[in-house]
Amino acid sequence: MSNAAPATVLVYSSRPDVRAAVRTAVGRRPAADVGPLTWVECATGEDVVDTVDGGGVDLCILDGESQPTGGLALARQLTVEVADRPALCVLIARQPDRWLAHWSRADATLPLPVDPLTAPAVVADLLRDRVGRRPVAR
């Protein structure tokens, strides 16, 4: 991804403090070679599905602990229903839940609470992998 290529990152959690923690930990530019991020916040699973269906999202960071719809279930749903889905990262509170993230077909996981030392690197790697696979504009 060139410095001029912006990326859109959707962050989903039913809790505003988790969404803010993710945005703060990752920042506006997670790496020098990853363009500036535009953040889209969603508080419900329906908002996530509608936003992804609208196109233009490069990465979804989904809270696995959200209620009533968890990020793991949303990751699985997006993988099954959206052919050109964005990259998916799931926030998990317990490392043993990594198998659930694998089941959901998420591309990566981040631990809760969000670590500001690892989160930017994970996000940058996922966005680099999107090069050449930009989402379809609908």
N, CA, C and O of each residue as an XYZ file, in Angstrom:
552
protein
N       0.851     -1.161      0.000
C       0.000      0.000      0.000
C       0.901      1.229      0.000
O       1.792      1.331      0.844
N       0.697      2.145     -0.906
C       1.528      3.343     -0.965
C       1.120      4.320      0.121
O       0.040      4.216      0.703
N       2.014      5.282      0.383
C       1.717      6.287      1.402
C       0.461      7.075      1.075
O      -0.210      7.570      1.981
N       0.130      7.200     -0.212
C      -1.022      7.999     -0.613
C      -2.327      7.208     -0.584
O      -3.404      7.798     -0.674
N      -2.248      5.891     -0.461
C      -3.457      5.067     -0.523
C      -4.100      4.937      0.855
O      -3.576      4.232      1.718
N      -5.225      5.609      1.068
C      -5.894      5.485      2.359
C      -6.579      4.131      2.497
O      -6.870      3.463      1.505
N      -6.828      3.744      3.722
C      -7.533      2.489      3.998
C      -8.692      2.784      4.939
O      -8.601      3.652      5.807
N      -9.770      2.058      4.753
C     -10.935      2.197      5.623
C     -10.993      0.990      6.553
O     -11.016     -0.158      6.110
N     -11.017      1.277      7.848
C     -11.047      0.234      8.868
C     -12.332      0.382      9.670
O     -12.608      1.434     10.247
N     -13.107     -0.690      9.694
C     -14.331     -0.735     10.488
C     -13.983     -1.363     11.834
O     -13.359     -2.423     11.886
N     -14.381     -0.716     12.910
C     -14.200     -1.293     14.239
C     -15.580     -1.498     14.846
O     -16.395     -0.579     14.917
N     -15.819     -2.742     15.284
C     -17.125     -3.100     15.836
C     -16.983     -3.550     17.280
O     -16.170     -4.415     17.608
N     -17.788     -2.946     18.126
C     -17.969     -3.394     19.502
C     -19.251     -2.761     20.014
O     -19.596     -1.639     19.644
N     -19.947     -3.488     20.864
C     -21.126     -2.918     21.488
C     -20.729     -1.926     22.580
O     -21.572     -1.192     23.096
N     -19.434     -1.908     22.930
C     -18.936     -1.004     23.979
C     -18.082      0.104     23.366
O     -17.074     -0.177     22.717
N     -18.478      1.356     23.568
C     -17.718      2.480     23.003
C     -16.275      2.537     23.495
O     -15.393      2.975     22.756
N     -16.017      2.104     24.727
C     -14.653      2.152     25.248
C     -13.727      1.196     24.496
O     -12.543      1.493     24.335
N     -14.234      0.074     24.041
C     -13.422     -0.868     23.260
C     -13.116     -0.271     21.890
O     -11.986     -0.360     21.410
N     -14.125      0.338     21.259
C     -13.886      0.973     19.956
C     -12.833      2.072     20.082
O     -11.949      2.186     19.232
N     -12.923      2.869     21.124
C     -11.944      3.939     21.337
C     -10.553      3.373     21.611
O      -9.557      3.922     21.140
N     -10.480      2.290     22.363
C      -9.185      1.680     22.679
C      -8.508      1.157     21.410
O      -7.294      1.288     21.255
N      -9.283      0.569     20.512
C      -8.725      0.069     19.253
C      -8.196      1.229     18.421
O      -7.064      1.183     17.939
N      -9.007      2.266     18.250
C      -8.583      3.433     17.461
C      -7.320      4.063     18.051
O      -6.407      4.440     17.316
N      -7.272      4.174     19.356
C      -6.111      4.779     20.010
C      -4.874      3.903     19.852
O      -3.789      4.411     19.567
N      -5.023      2.599     20.033
C      -3.883      1.688     19.949
C      -3.292      1.627     18.538
O      -2.074      1.572     18.369
N      -4.165      1.639     17.531
C      -3.702      1.518     16.145
C      -3.258      2.863     15.589
O      -2.253      2.942     14.882
N      -3.997      3.919     15.902
C      -3.661      5.253     15.411
C      -4.153      5.497     13.997
O      -4.898      4.696     13.432
N      -3.718      6.632     13.430
C      -4.153      7.005     12.080
C      -3.261      6.425     10.992
O      -3.674      6.337      9.835
N      -2.045      6.029     11.348
C      -1.115      5.452     10.370
C      -0.301      4.391     11.104
O       0.683      4.718     11.767
N      -0.700      3.121     10.992
C      -0.048      2.067     11.772
C       1.380      1.743     11.336
O       2.139      1.156     12.107
N       1.752      2.115     10.120
C       3.112      1.907      9.626
C       3.400      2.947      8.551
O       2.480      3.494      7.942
N       4.666      3.214      8.325
C       5.050      4.248      7.364
C       4.574      3.934      5.949
O       4.293      4.851      5.177
N       4.480      2.658      5.599
C       4.086      2.281      4.246
C       2.597      1.993      4.094
O       2.153      1.543      3.038
N       1.837      2.249      5.137
C       0.389      2.036      5.103
C      -0.280      3.399      5.170
O      -0.065      4.170      6.106
N      -1.097      3.682      4.157
C      -1.731      4.986      4.041
C      -2.577      5.360      5.240
O      -2.836      4.507      6.088
N      -3.010      6.586      5.341
C      -3.802      7.020      6.491
C      -5.112      6.241      6.583
O      -5.724      5.896      5.572
N      -5.520      5.977      7.812
C      -6.730      5.206      8.057
C      -7.933      6.111      8.238
O      -7.856      7.166      8.868
N      -9.028      5.679      7.679
C     -10.327      6.269      7.961
C     -11.066      5.245      8.804
O     -11.217      4.090      8.405
N     -11.523      5.673      9.965
C     -12.210      4.769     10.889
C     -13.714      4.869     10.715
O     -14.267      5.962     10.597
N     -14.366      3.718     10.701
C     -15.822      3.625     10.702
C     -16.178      2.807     11.930
O     -15.690      1.688     12.092
N     -17.021      3.349     12.796
C     -17.422      2.641     14.014
C     -18.817      2.066     13.855
O     -19.718      2.710     13.318
N     -18.976      0.833     14.338
C     -20.279      0.185     14.351
C     -20.537     -0.364     15.747
O     -19.653     -0.948     16.372
N     -21.764     -0.166     16.226
C     -22.143     -0.628     17.561
C     -23.041     -1.852     17.527
O     -23.290     -2.465     18.565
N     -23.537     -2.218     16.334
C     -24.410     -3.391     16.225
C     -23.954     -4.264     15.060
O     -23.308     -3.793     14.124
N     -24.299     -5.531     15.140
C     -23.973     -6.447     14.060
C     -24.629     -6.052     12.751
O     -24.032     -6.196     11.683
N     -25.858     -5.554     12.830
C     -26.566     -5.122     11.625
C     -25.825     -3.982     10.936
O     -25.748     -3.942      9.708
N     -25.275     -3.048     11.730
C     -24.497     -1.949     11.155
C     -23.267     -2.476     10.419
O     -22.914     -1.968      9.355
N     -22.621     -3.485     10.981
C     -21.440     -4.069     10.340
C     -21.817     -4.653      8.984
O     -21.176     -4.354      7.976
N     -22.845     -5.475      8.958
C     -23.266     -6.121      7.711
C     -23.651     -5.073      6.672
O     -23.249     -5.177      5.513
N     -24.421     -4.070      7.071
C     -24.832     -3.020      6.131
C     -23.629     -2.244      5.593
O     -23.566     -1.944      4.401
N     -22.684     -1.921      6.463
C     -21.512     -1.151      6.053
C     -20.637     -1.964      5.110
O     -20.185     -1.445      4.089
N     -20.392     -3.221      5.433
C     -19.581     -4.073      4.553
C     -20.291     -4.283      3.221
O     -19.650     -4.264      2.171
N     -21.613     -4.482      3.251
C     -22.375     -4.641      2.008
C     -22.272     -3.405      1.120
O     -22.350     -3.502     -0.104
N     -22.094     -2.242      1.748
C     -21.955     -1.001      0.994
C     -20.637     -0.886      0.252
O     -20.500     -0.050     -0.641
N     -19.662     -1.718      0.611
C     -18.360     -1.702     -0.057
C     -17.426     -0.653      0.498
O     -17.831      0.225      1.259
N     -16.163     -0.758      0.103
C     -15.158      0.230      0.468
C     -14.449     -0.011      1.783
O     -13.609      0.801      2.171
N     -14.749     -1.092      2.488
C     -14.088     -1.393      3.759
C     -12.918     -2.333      3.481
O     -13.087     -3.364      2.830
N     -11.734     -1.977      3.973
C     -10.538     -2.788      3.764
C     -10.303     -3.791      4.878
O      -9.779     -4.878      4.636
N     -10.686     -3.439      6.094
C     -10.413     -4.272      7.257
C     -11.526     -4.078      8.275
O     -11.981     -2.958      8.508
N     -11.962     -5.186      8.883
C     -12.905     -5.139      9.998
C     -12.201     -5.667     11.236
O     -11.603     -6.742     11.215
N     -12.277     -4.905     12.306
C     -11.790     -5.354     13.606
C     -13.032     -5.561     14.453
O     -13.741     -4.608     14.777
N     -13.294     -6.828     14.815
C     -14.556     -7.219     15.432
C     -14.334     -7.711     16.849
O     -13.489     -8.576     17.084
N     -15.082     -7.170     17.787
C     -14.977     -7.545     19.198
C     -15.685     -8.873     19.437
O     -16.906     -8.969     19.316
N     -14.911     -9.885     19.774
C     -15.475    -11.202     20.040
C     -16.340    -11.255     21.279
O     -17.101    -12.205     21.463
N     -16.235    -10.242     22.138
C     -16.998    -10.199     23.378
C     -18.269     -9.357     23.277
O     -18.989     -9.214     24.265
N     -18.554     -8.800     22.107
C     -19.735     -7.942     21.946
C     -21.013     -8.724     22.179
O     -21.077     -9.937     21.980
N     -22.025     -7.989     22.606
C     -23.341     -8.555     22.871
C     -24.392     -7.716     22.160
O     -24.226     -6.497     22.129
N     -25.426     -8.246     21.604
C     -25.775     -9.657     21.573
C     -25.095    -10.420     20.438
O     -25.069    -11.651     20.458
N     -24.548     -9.718     19.457
C     -23.880    -10.382     18.340
C     -22.381    -10.271     18.518
O     -21.839     -9.166     18.532
N     -21.707    -11.391     18.654
C     -20.267    -11.400     18.852
C     -19.501    -11.264     17.543
O     -20.004    -11.593     16.469
N     -18.295    -10.778     17.661
C     -17.443    -10.588     16.495
C     -17.060    -11.885     15.808
O     -16.829    -11.900     14.599
N     -16.989    -12.985     16.567
C     -16.662    -14.279     15.968
C     -17.773    -14.731     15.023
O     -17.501    -15.212     13.923
N     -19.010    -14.576     15.451
C     -20.146    -14.936     14.603
C     -20.213    -14.029     13.377
O     -20.518    -14.494     12.279
N     -19.929    -12.741     13.555
C     -19.942    -11.819     12.417
C     -18.849    -12.165     11.419
O     -19.068    -12.103     10.209
N     -17.669    -12.531     11.922
C     -16.573    -12.906     11.022
C     -16.988    -14.105     10.175
O     -16.762    -14.126      8.965
N     -17.581    -15.082     10.803
C     -18.039    -16.274     10.085
C     -19.112    -15.903      9.052
O     -19.070    -16.364      7.912
N     -20.066    -15.072      9.462
C     -21.131    -14.653      8.561
C     -20.576    -13.901      7.351
O     -20.976    -14.168      6.218
N     -19.656    -12.964      7.587
C     -19.087    -12.193      6.481
C     -18.298    -13.090      5.533
O     -18.331    -12.895      4.318
N     -17.597    -14.065      6.081
C     -16.825    -14.985      5.247
C     -17.741    -15.800      4.347
O     -17.430    -16.020      3.176
N     -18.860    -16.246      4.887
C     -19.790    -17.081      4.127
C     -20.604    -16.262      3.129
O     -20.872    -16.726      2.020
N     -20.999    -15.050      3.512
C     -21.956    -14.292      2.707
C     -21.360    -13.253      1.765
O     -22.033    -12.837      0.822
N     -20.122    -12.820      1.989
C     -19.553    -11.731      1.193
C     -18.357    -12.250      0.408
O     -17.322    -12.581      0.986
N     -18.504    -12.320     -0.907
C     -17.447    -12.877     -1.753
C     -16.165    -12.043     -1.700
O     -15.066    -12.597     -1.675
N     -16.298    -10.739     -1.683
C     -15.135     -9.848     -1.673
C     -14.972     -9.190     -0.299
O     -14.744     -7.986     -0.188
N     -15.096    -10.018      0.740
C     -15.076     -9.491      2.094
C     -13.755     -8.814      2.421
O     -12.720     -9.149      1.845
N     -13.791     -7.857      3.351
C     -12.547     -7.244      3.809
C     -11.756     -8.221      4.677
O     -12.260     -9.277      5.059
N     -10.524     -7.858      4.980
C      -9.742     -8.634      5.939
C     -10.462     -8.571      7.283
O     -11.118     -7.578      7.601
N     -10.331     -9.650      8.075
C     -11.050     -9.728      9.347
C     -10.076     -9.997     10.485
O      -9.253    -10.910     10.415
N     -10.183     -9.191     11.526
C      -9.401     -9.374     12.742
C     -10.389     -9.403     13.907
O     -11.264     -8.543     14.008
N     -10.244    -10.399     14.785
C     -11.166    -10.544     15.904
C     -10.427    -10.269     17.212
O      -9.320    -10.759     17.437
N     -11.065     -9.477     18.062
C     -10.543     -9.208     19.405
C     -11.010    -10.328     20.324
O     -12.206    -10.604     20.417
N     -10.059    -10.977     21.008
C     -10.411    -12.068     21.919
C      -9.850    -11.777     23.307
O      -8.745    -11.255     23.453
N     -10.630    -12.122     24.310
C     -10.237    -11.865     25.695
C      -9.374    -12.989     26.270
O      -8.600    -12.765     27.201
N      -9.507    -14.195     25.718
C      -8.778    -15.355     26.233
C      -8.039    -16.045     25.094
O      -8.640    -16.353     24.064
N      -6.767    -16.286     25.264
C      -5.982    -16.960     24.221
C      -6.560    -18.324     23.825
O      -6.478    -18.691     22.653
N      -7.146    -19.093     24.767
C      -7.751    -20.357     24.337
C      -8.875    -20.186     23.305
O      -9.261    -21.150     22.645
N      -9.397    -18.965     23.167
C     -10.459    -18.713     22.187
C      -9.928    -18.564     20.760
O     -10.700    -18.316     19.835
N      -8.614    -18.715     20.578
C      -8.060    -18.608     19.224
C      -8.655    -19.667     18.299
O      -8.763    -19.443     17.094
N      -9.040    -20.811     18.847
C      -9.659    -21.840     18.000
C     -10.991    -21.357     17.455
O     -11.376    -21.709     16.340
N     -11.701    -20.542     18.248
C     -12.961    -19.973     17.761
C     -12.701    -18.984     16.622
O     -13.466    -18.914     15.660
N     -11.619    -18.229     16.745
C     -11.254    -17.301     15.678
C     -10.914    -18.082     14.408
O     -11.253    -17.661     13.302
N     -10.245    -19.213     14.575
C      -9.951    -20.066     13.423
C     -11.254    -20.578     12.806
O     -11.410    -20.574     11.585
N     -12.181    -21.014     13.646
C     -13.488    -21.473     13.170
C     -14.211    -20.362     12.410
O     -14.856    -20.614     11.392
N     -14.099    -19.138     12.911
C     -14.813    -18.015     12.294
C     -14.169    -17.578     10.979
O     -14.735    -16.773     10.239
N     -12.978    -18.117     10.694
C     -12.212    -17.796      9.496
C     -11.659    -16.377      9.503
O     -11.464    -15.768      8.451
N     -11.411    -15.860     10.698
C     -10.764    -14.551     10.821
C      -9.326    -14.660     10.320
O      -8.694    -15.711     10.433
N      -8.826    -13.570      9.772
C      -7.458    -13.545      9.251
C      -6.428    -13.347     10.353
O      -5.265    -13.715     10.189
N      -6.847    -12.765     11.480
C      -5.926    -12.499     12.583
C      -6.721    -12.290     13.861
O      -7.939    -12.117     13.831
N      -6.016    -12.308     14.978
C      -6.623    -11.992     16.274
C      -5.766    -10.947     16.978
O      -4.568    -10.818     16.729
N      -6.416    -10.215     17.856
C      -5.740     -9.296     18.776
C      -6.301     -9.566     20.164
O      -7.497     -9.817     20.313
N      -5.444     -9.516     21.184
C      -5.939     -9.752     22.538
C      -6.639     -8.520     23.107
O      -6.324     -7.381     22.763
N      -7.595     -8.788     23.985
C      -8.221     -7.732     24.792
C      -7.612     -7.819     26.181
O      -7.500     -8.926     26.708
N      -7.218     -6.732     26.797
C      -7.232     -5.373     26.248
C      -6.246     -5.226     25.090
O      -5.260     -5.957     25.001
N      -6.526     -4.280     24.218
C      -5.730     -4.082     23.009
C      -4.346     -3.556     23.381
O      -4.212     -2.580     24.119
N      -3.331     -4.220     22.858
C      -1.937     -3.849     23.121
C      -1.467     -2.853     22.061
O      -1.430     -3.192     20.878
N      -1.106     -1.622     22.465
C      -0.684     -0.618     21.480
C       0.663     -0.926     20.828
O       1.055     -0.248     19.878
N       1.371     -1.932     21.321
C       2.636     -2.319     20.686
C       2.428     -3.334     19.569
O       3.169     -3.330     18.585
N       1.434     -4.199     19.709
C       1.210     -5.224     18.679
C       0.089     -4.861     17.705
O       0.135     -5.272     16.545
N      -0.903     -4.112     18.140
C      -2.058     -3.810     17.284
C      -1.674     -3.112     15.977
O      -2.162     -3.522     14.924
N      -0.827     -2.081     15.989
C      -0.488     -1.437     14.706
C       0.189     -2.395     13.725
O      -0.063     -2.325     12.522
N       1.037     -3.283     14.223
C       1.734     -4.220     13.336
C       0.754     -5.212     12.708
O       0.852     -5.512     11.518
N      -0.183     -5.717     13.496
C      -1.179     -6.659     12.970
C      -2.043     -5.968     11.914
O      -2.282     -6.523     10.842
N      -2.504     -4.767     12.219
C      -3.343     -4.019     11.277
C      -2.567     -3.707      9.999
O      -3.098     -3.871      8.900
N      -1.326     -3.263     10.128
C      -0.508     -2.952      8.947
C      -0.305     -4.193      8.084
O      -0.409     -4.118      6.860
N      -0.016     -5.336      8.711
C       0.166     -6.579      7.948
C      -1.102     -6.959      7.184
O      -1.038     -7.341      6.016
N      -2.249     -6.852      7.846
C      -3.505     -7.191      7.174
C      -3.788     -6.247      6.006
O      -4.268     -6.679      4.957
N      -3.493     -4.967      6.185
C      -3.739     -4.011      5.107
C      -2.750     -4.209      3.960
O      -3.120     -4.044      2.798
N      -1.512     -4.556      4.261
C      -0.549     -4.857      3.192
C      -1.028     -6.041      2.358
O      -0.874     -6.051      1.137
N      -1.611     -7.041      3.027
C      -2.123     -8.218      2.320
C      -3.277     -7.868      1.385
O      -3.574     -8.619      0.456
N      -3.925     -6.736      1.628
C      -5.051     -6.308      0.786
C      -4.592     -5.689     -0.529
O      -5.410     -5.473     -1.423
N      -3.293     -5.399     -0.662
C      -2.799     -4.798     -1.904
C      -3.150     -5.719     -3.075
O      -2.871     -6.917     -3.038
N      -3.747     -5.161     -4.082
C      -4.151     -5.951     -5.234
C      -5.515     -6.598     -5.068
O      -6.062     -7.146     -6.025
N      -6.069     -6.540     -3.868
C      -7.396     -7.128     -3.623
C      -8.306     -6.064     -3.032
O      -9.115     -6.373     -2.157
N      -8.199     -4.841     -3.477
C      -9.022     -3.755     -2.949
C     -10.491     -4.136     -3.045
O     -10.887     -4.813     -3.994
N     -11.311     -3.714     -2.078
C     -12.726     -4.075     -2.128
C     -13.435     -3.479     -3.331
O     -13.073     -2.415     -3.833
N     -14.427     -4.177     -3.764
C     -15.227     -3.725     -4.888
C     -16.103     -2.568     -4.427
O     -16.771     -2.656     -3.397
N     -16.097     -1.482     -5.196
C     -16.986     -0.367     -4.898
C     -18.375     -0.743     -5.393
O     -18.543     -1.135     -6.548
N     -19.357     -0.623     -4.529
C     -20.725     -1.018     -4.915
C     -21.583      0.185     -5.100
O     -22.763      0.057     -5.425
